[in-house]
């Protein structure tokens, strides 16, 4: 719980800081209050026009005041959920934080990078032969094979890069490519399995229907 509280406090501090900076930017010299025009500029700037000018004016008029101070702005920010349109920095957790979360949850669903990497590699090892089989099958369309080939190559390239241990700015994008491509290939394997089951079920129904028809024909011949 302490990890969540700490991160939320940091996010709240970041949100407050954005409004404080905007307030200091648009208020008049040596002024501790702003009017409606400055309030509109503050909110639309911080929220990047996620809150409309019309809504800003309605919020300001609802205070019943001609001028408001910073504390009032911060209060309005919470009351009217003006923070919902803000962009927040990525939450960065270290291994100690993840360990703390695991202990609180009592499950191992929160994975470290190494754990997730091992699971994805294991998944890749399992699905690759199945994907190779799909690539060689005659019933797959050329478009499907091109899509599978693209994800196969993406996984192989990103896996080689991740195993190299080279830490560059492109590491995050490579990691996301690795995860998403494996997910796409796993989905392709699952879809193929579903289609195979459907194919078998369809032919079983045809076979049963054919047997019933033959049985009915024999009965008709015997009655003649």
N, C-alpha and C positions, 0 to 999 in steps of 0.2 A: 504493500500500500504506500510505503514511503517513496518508492520509485515513481509511482503515478502522481503522487502529490507534488513531488519535486519538479517533475516535468511540466505539470499543469501550472505550477507557480511561475516557471520560466516562460511558458507561453503567455500567461496573463501579463507578466512583466513586459514581454515584447509587445503585446497589444497596447498596453497603456503607454509605452514609450512612443509608439507611432503617433498616437493622438497628442501626447505632450509636445513632441517635436513640431507637429502641424500647428498646434495652438501657439507656440512661441514664434512660429514663422508668420502666421497671418494676423496676430494681434497687433494693435498699434504700439508705438514706442511708449514704454513705461505704463502700459495698460494691462490690468489684470482681468478685464472683461472683454467679451467680443459680442458683436451684434449678429443679426441674422445672416448678413452677407458673408461675414467671416466664418460663421458656423457652417454654412453651406460649403464653403471652400475647404474647410478642415475635413468634413466628413467625406465629401466626394473625392478629395485627394487621397486620404488614407484608404478608403475602400475602393479606390480606382473606379469610381462611378458605379460601384455595386449597389449603392443606395442613391436613388434618384434625387434630383433637386427638389421636386415636389414633396417627396417624403421628408427631406431635410427640413423644409419650411414648416410642414405639419408638426414635426417633432418639436421644433423651436417654438411655434405658436402655442403648443400644448403646455409649455412651461409657464405661460402667462407673464413672461418677463421680456423686457426690451434688451437687456444685456445679461449674459451668463458668464460664470467664471470656469476655470479648468475643472474644478471638482464636480460642477454640474454636468459638464460635458462627459466626464468619466462615468458619472451616474447614469446619464442618458444612454451611454454606450452599452451599459449592461441591461437597462430596462427595456430597450428597444432592439436588443440583439444586433447592434450595429457591427459587432465584431465578427459576425458570421461571414461577412464578405472579405475578411482580411486573409492575406496569404501568410502562412506561418513557416518558420524555418524547420527543416527536417529534424525530427527527434533523434538524437544520437545516444545510443546506449552502449555501454561497454559490457564485457563478459560478466563482470561482477553484478551489473544490473540484471542481466538475463538470468543469472543464477538465483538472484533474489526473487525474480518473478516466477521462476520454476518452483521454488520452495513455497511461495504463496499459493500458486495454483495447484500444486501437488501433482502436476502432470508434466510430461516431457514434450508437450506440443510446441513449446517455445524453443526453437533450435538455434544453436550457434552456427556460425558460418561453416565450420568444419563438419558439423553434424548434417546440415542441409546438403552440403556438397557431396558427402558420402552417399546420402540417400538418392540424390539426383543421378550420381554416377551409377549406382546400383540399378536405378530405374532405366537408365540409358542402356546398360548392359543387357537388361531383360527385353527391352522393346526393339533394339537394333536388329536382331535376327528376324523378327516378325515384320519389321519395315522392309528389310531386304527382300523378304518373300513377297511382300506386296509389290515392290518395285519390279520383280521378275514375273508377276502374274499377268496373264493376258487380258483379264477382264477389267483391269484398272485403266482409266483414261490417261491420255498423255498429259492433260492438265494436272490431274492428281499426282502423277509421277513427278512432274516438275516441282510441284509444291512439296512433296516428300523429299525430293533431292535437295531442295533449297534448305529445308530444316535439318536434314542430315549433315549437310556441309556446315551449316551454322553451328551445330552442336560440336562437330569435330574441331572446327577452328577455335571456338570459344573455350572448349575443354583444354586444348593444347595451350592456349594463352593463360588460362587460370592455373594450370599445372606448372607453368614456367615460373610462377611466383613474382613476375614483374609487376610492380605497382605503378600504374600510370593513371592519368585522369580518365582514361577510357575504361578502367576496370569496372566501374559500376554499370556502364552500358553493356559491356561484355557479359557480366554476370546476369543481367536481365535477359539478354539474348539467349544465354544458356538455359535459363529457367523456362522462358516462354517457348523456346523451340522444343524442349523435351516435353512440355505440356501439350504442345500441338501434336507431336508424334504419338504420345500416349493416347490422346483423343482419337487419332487415326486408327490405332490398334483396337481401341474399344469399339469404334464404329464398325470396323471390319468384323469384329467378333459378333456384334449385334446383327450385321447383315448376314453373316454365315448362319447364325441361329435361325434367322428369319427365312433364309433360303432352304434350310433343312426342314423347318416346320411347313413351309409351303409345299415341298415335295412329298412330305409325309401325308399331308392332307390330300394331295393329288393321288397318292398311292392308295390311301384308304378309300377314297371316292371311287377309284378304278376297281378295287376289290368288291366294293358294294354293288357297283354296276354289273360286274361279271356274275356275282352271286344272284342278282335279280334276274339277269338274262337266263341263267341256268334254271332258276325256279320257273320262269315263264316257259322254257322248253319242256320241262318235266310236266307241266300242267296241260300242255297241248296234246 
